[in-house]
């Protein structure tokens, strides 16, 4: 079973209840969907699809909304004790790593093994 993206980045345990687990799963799904959409976005043919563009814009708006309504990004962050700005920064780091071609990712891992740790952000939001 894959570990939740959200649970990997949390520094403090969250109250163990079904509601919290549900909203962590919602956040995890949103992160995974954004990563997938960012990968597909690199294909010019996909960008021509109005449904794709709508889904992409809607998901980006969800992450950047200042709303505190139940189900919003900020509301979920508050529920699970994550600073929304910090979470967005970690997400941006994760997207950079996920969008690097495999050859570039391998080179980054090799640099880290040689001690150049400032070039690797692969632990951020690790899936």
Contact map, one row per residue, 1 for C-alpha under 8 A:
1110000000000000000000000000000000000000000000000000000000000000000000000000000000000000000000000000000000000000000000000000000
1111000000000000000000000000000000000000000000000000000000000000000000000000000000000000000000000000000000000000000000000000001
1111101100000000000000000000000000000000000000000000000000000000000000000000000000000000000000000000000000000000000000000000001
0111111100000000000000011001000000000000000000000000000000000000000000000000000000000000000000000000000000000000000000000000001
0011111110000000000000000001001000000000000000000000000000000000000000000000000000000000000000000000000000000000000000000000111
0001111111000000000000010011000000000000000000000000000000000000000000000000000000000000000000000000000000000000000000000000100
0011111111000000000000010000000000000000000000000000000000000000000000000000000000000000000000000000000000000000000000000000000
0011111111000000000000000000000000000000000000000000000000000000000000000000000000000000000000000000000000000000000000000000110
0000111111100000000000000000000000000000000000000000000000000000000000000000000000000000000000000000000000000000000000000001100
0000011111111000000000000000000000000000000000000000000000000000000000000000000001000000000000000000000000000000000000000000000
0000000011111000000000000000000000000000000000000000000000000000000000000000000000000000000000000000000000000000000000000000000
0000000001111100000000000000000000000000000000000000000000000000000000000000000010000000000000000000000000000000000000000000000
0000000001111110000000000000000000000000000000000000000000000000000000000000000000000000000000000000000000000000000000000000000
0000000000011111000100000000000000000000000000000000000000000000000000000000000110000000000000000000000000000000000000000000000
0000000000001111100100000000000000000000000000000000000000000000000000000000000100000000000000000000000000000000000000000000000
0000000000000111110110000000000000000000000000000000000000000000000000000000000000000000000000000000000000000000000000000000000
0000000000000011111110000000000000000000000000000000000000000000000000000000000000000000000000000000000000000000000000000000000
0000000000000001111111000000000000000000000000000000000000000000000000000000000000000000000000000000000000000000000000000000000
0000000000000000111111100000000000000000000000000000000000000000000000000000000000000000000000000000000000000000000000000000000
0000000000000111111111110000000000000000000000000000000000000000000000000000001100000000000000000000000000000000000000000000000
0000000000000001111111111000000000000000000000000000000000000000000000000000000000000000000000000000000000000000000000000000000
0000000000000000011111111100000000000000000000000000000000000000000000000000000000000000000000000000000000000000000000000000000
0000000000000000001111111110000000000000000000000000000000000000000000100001000000000000000000000000000000000000000000000000000
0001011000000000000111111111000000000000000000000000000000000000000000000001000100000000000000000000000000000000000000000000000
0001000000000000000011111111100000000000000000000000000000000000000000000000000000000000000000000000000000000000000000000000000
0000000000000000000001111111110000000000000000000000000000000000000000000000000000000000000000000000000000000000000000000000000
0000010000000000000000111111111000000000000000000000000000000000000000001001000000000000000000000000000000000000000000000000000
0001110000000000000000011111111100000000000000000000000000000000000000000000000000000000000000000000000000000000000000000000000
0000000000000000000000001111111110000000000000000000000000000000000000000000000000000000000000000000000000000000000000000000000
0000000000000000000000000111111111000000000000000000000000100000000000000000000000000000000000000000000000000000000000000000000
0000100000000000000000000011111111100000000000000000000000000000000000000000000000000000001000000000000000000000000000000000000
0000000000000000000000000001111111110000000000000000000000000000000000000000000000000000000000000000000000000000000000000000000
0000000000000000000000000000111111111000000000000000000000000000000000000000000000000000000000000000000000000000000000000000000
0000000000000000000000000000011111111100000000000000000100110000000000000000000000000000000000000000000000000000000000000000000
0000000000000000000000000000001111111110000000000000000000000000000000000000000000000000000000100100000000000000000000000000000
0000000000000000000000000000000111111111000000000000000000000000000000000000000000000000000000000000000000000000000000000000000
0000000000000000000000000000000011111111100000000000000100000000000000000000000000000000000000000000000000000000000000000000000
0000000000000000000000000000000001111111110000000000000000000000000000000000000000000000000000100010000000000000000000000000000
0000000000000000000000000000000000111111111000000000000000000000000000000000000000000000000000000110000000000000000000000000000
0000000000000000000000000000000000011111111001000000000000000000000000000000000000000000000000000000000000000000000000000000000
0000000000000000000000000000000000001111111101100000000000000000000000000000000000000000000000000000000000000000000000000000000
0000000000000000000000000000000000000111111101000000000000000000000000000000000000000000000000000000000000000000000000000000000
0000000000000000000000000000000000000011111111100000000000000000000000000000000000000000000000000000000000000000000000000000000
0000000000000000000000000000000000000000111111110000000000000000000000000000000000000000000000000000000000000000000000000000000
0000000000000000000000000000000000000000001111111000000000000000000000000000000000000000000000000000000000000000000000000000000
0000000000000000000000000000000000000001111111111001000000000000000000000000000000000000000000000000000000000000000000000000000
0000000000000000000000000000000000000000101111111101100000000000000000000000000000000000000000000000000000000000000000000000000
0000000000000000000000000000000000000000000111111100100000000000000000000000000000000000000000000000000000000000000000000000000
0000000000000000000000000000000000000000000011111111100000000000000000000000000000000000000000000000000000000000000000000000000
0000000000000000000000000000000000000000000000111111110000000000000000000000000000000000000000000000000000000000000000000000000
0000000000000000000000000000000000000000000000001111111000000000000000000000000000000000000000000000000000000000000000000000000
0000000000000000000000000000000000000000000001101111111100000000000000000000000000000000000000000000000000000000000000000000000
0000000000000000000000000000000000000000000000111111111110000000000000000000000000000000000000000000000000000000000000000000000
0000000000000000000000000000000000000000000000000111111111000000000000000000000000000000000000000000000000000000000000000000000
0000000000000000000000000000000000000000000000000011111111100000000000000000000000000000000000000000000000000000000000000000000
0000000000000000000000000000000001001000000000000001111111110000000000000000000000000000000000000000000000000000000000000000000
0000000000000000000000000000000000000000000000000000111111111000000000000000000000000000000000000000000000000000000000000000000
0000000000000000000000000000000000000000000000000000011111111100000000000000000000000000000000000000000000000000000000000000000
0000000000000000000000000000010001000000000000000000001111111110000000000000000000000000000000000000000000000000000000000000000
0000000000000000000000000000000001000000000000000000000111111111000000000000000000000000000000000000000000000000000000000000000
0000000000000000000000000000000000000000000000000000000011111111100000000000000000000000000000000000000000000000000000000000000
0000000000000000000000000000000000000000000000000000000001111111100000011000000000000000000000000000000000000000000000000000000
0000000000000000000000000000000000000000000000000000000000111111100000001000000000000001000000000000000000000000000000000000000
0000000000000000000000000000000000000000000000000000000000011111110000001000000000000000000000000000000000000000000000000000000
0000000000000000000000000000000000000000000000000000000000001111111000011100000000000000000000000000000000000000000000000000000
0000000000000000000000000000000000000000000000000000000000000001111100000100000000000000000000000000000000000000000000000000000
0000000000000000000000000000000000000000000000000000000000000000111110011110000000000000000000000000000000000000000000000000000
0000000000000000000000000000000000000000000000000000000000000000011111011110000000000000000000000000000000000000000000000000000
0000000000000000000000000000000000000000000000000000000000000000001111110010000000000000000000000000000000000000000000000000000
0000000000000000000000000000000000000000000000000000000000000000000111110011000000000000000000000000000000000000000000000000000
0000000000000000000000100000000000000000000000000000000000000000000011111011000000000000000000000000000000000000000000000000000
0000000000000000000000000000000000000000000000000000000000000100101111111111000000000000000000000000000000000000000000000000000
0000000000000000000000000010000000000000000000000000000000000111101100111111100000010000000000000000000000000000000000000000000
0000000000000000000000000000000000000000000000000000000000000000111100011111110000010000000000000000000000000000000000000000000
0000000000000000000000000000000000000000000000000000000000000000001111111111111000000000000000000000000000000000000000000000000
0000000000000000000000110010000000000000000000000000000000000000000001111111111100000000000000000000000000000000000000000000000
0000000000000000000000000000000000000000000000000000000000000000000000001111111111110000000000000000000000000000000000000000000
0000000000000000000000000000000000000000000000000000000000000000000000000111111111110000000000000000000000000000000000000000000
0000000000000000000100000000000000000000000000000000000000000000000000000011111111000000000000000000000000000000000000000000000
0000000000000110000100010000000000000000000000000000000000000000000000000001111111000000000000000000000000000000000000000000000
0000000000010100000000000000000000000000000000000000000000000000000000000000111111100000000000000000000000000000000000000000000
0000000001000000000000000000000000000000000000000000000000000000000000000000111111110110000000000000000000000000000000000000000
0000000000000000000000000000000000000000000000000000000000000000000000000000110011111110000000000000000000000000000000000000000
0000000000000000000000000000000000000000000000000000000000000000000000001100110001111111000000000000000000000000000000000000000
0000000000000000000000000000000000000000000000000000000000000000000000000000000000111111100000000000000000000000000000000000000
0000000000000000000000000000000000000000000000000000000000000000000000000000000001111111110000000000000000000000000000000000000
0000000000000000000000000000000000000000000000000000000000000000000000000000000001111111111000000000000000000000000000000000000
0000000000000000000000000000000000000000000000000000000000000010000000000000000000011111111100000000000000000000000000000000000
0000000000000000000000000000000000000000000000000000000000000000000000000000000000001111111110000000000000000000000000000000000
0000000000000000000000000000000000000000000000000000000000000000000000000000000000000111111111000000000000000000000000000001100
0000000000000000000000000000001000000000000000000000000000000000000000000000000000000011111111100000000000000000000000000001100
0000000000000000000000000000000000000000000000000000000000000000000000000000000000000001111111110000000000000000000000000000000
0000000000000000000000000000000000000000000000000000000000000000000000000000000000000000111111111000000000000000000000001101100
0000000000000000000000000000000000000000000000000000000000000000000000000000000000000000011111111100000000000000000000001111110
0000000000000000000000000000000000100100000000000000000000000000000000000000000000000000001111111110000000000000000000000000000
0000000000000000000000000000000000000000000000000000000000000000000000000000000000000000000111111111000000000000000000000000000
0000000000000000000000000000000000000000000000000000000000000000000000000000000000000000000011111111000010000000000000001100000
0000000000000000000000000000000000100010000000000000000000000000000000000000000000000000000001111111100000000000000000000000000
0000000000000000000000000000000000000110000000000000000000000000000000000000000000000000000000111111100000000000000000000000000
0000000000000000000000000000000000000000000000000000000000000000000000000000000000000000000000011111111110000000000000000000000
0000000000000000000000000000000000000000000000000000000000000000000000000000000000000000000000000111111110000000000000000000000
0000000000000000000000000000000000000000000000000000000000000000000000000000000000000000000000000001111111000000000000000000000
0000000000000000000000000000000000000000000000000000000000000000000000000000000000000000000000000001111111100000000000000000000
0000000000000000000000000000000000000000000000000000000000000000000000000000000000000000000000000001111111110000000000000000000
0000000000000000000000000000000000000000000000000000000000000000000000000000000000000000000000001001111111111000000000000000000
0000000000000000000000000000000000000000000000000000000000000000000000000000000000000000000000000000011111111100000000000000000
0000000000000000000000000000000000000000000000000000000000000000000000000000000000000000000000000000001111111110000000000000000
0000000000000000000000000000000000000000000000000000000000000000000000000000000000000000000000000000000111111111000000110000000
0000000000000000000000000000000000000000000000000000000000000000000000000000000000000000000000000000000011111111100000010000000
0000000000000000000000000000000000000000000000000000000000000000000000000000000000000000000000000000000001111111110000000000000
0000000000000000000000000000000000000000000000000000000000000000000000000000000000000000000000000000000000111111111110100000000
0000000000000000000000000000000000000000000000000000000000000000000000000000000000000000000000000000000000011111111111110000000
0000000000000000000000000000000000000000000000000000000000000000000000000000000000000000000000000000000000001111111100000000000
0000000000000000000000000000000000000000000000000000000000000000000000000000000000000000000000000000000000000111111100000000000
0000000000000000000000000000000000000000000000000000000000000000000000000000000000000000000000000000000000000011111110000000000
0000000000000000000000000000000000000000000000000000000000000000000000000000000000000000000000000000000000000011111111110000000
0000000000000000000000000000000000000000000000000000000000000000000000000000000000000000000000000000000000000011001111110000000
0000000000000000000000000000000000000000000000000000000000000000000000000000000000000000000000000000000000000001000111111000000
0000000000000000000000000000000000000000000000000000000000000000000000000000000000000000000000000000000000010011000111111000000
0000000000000000000000000000000000000000000000000000000000000000000000000000000000000000000000000000000000011001000111111110000
0000000000000000000000000000000000000000000000000000000000000000000000000000000000000000000011001000000000000000000001111111000
0000000000000000000000000000000000000000000000000000000000000000000000000000000000000000000011001000000000000000000000011111110
0000000000000000000000000000000000000000000000000000000000000000000000000000000000000000000001000000000000000000000000011111110
0000000010000000000000000000000000000000000000000000000000000000000000000000000000000000011011000000000000000000000000001111110
0000110110000000000000000000000000000000000000000000000000000000000000000000000000000000011011000000000000000000000000000111111
0000100100000000000000000000000000000000000000000000000000000000000000000000000000000000000001000000000000000000000000000111111
0111100000000000000000000000000000000000000000000000000000000000000000000000000000000000000000000000000000000000000000000000111
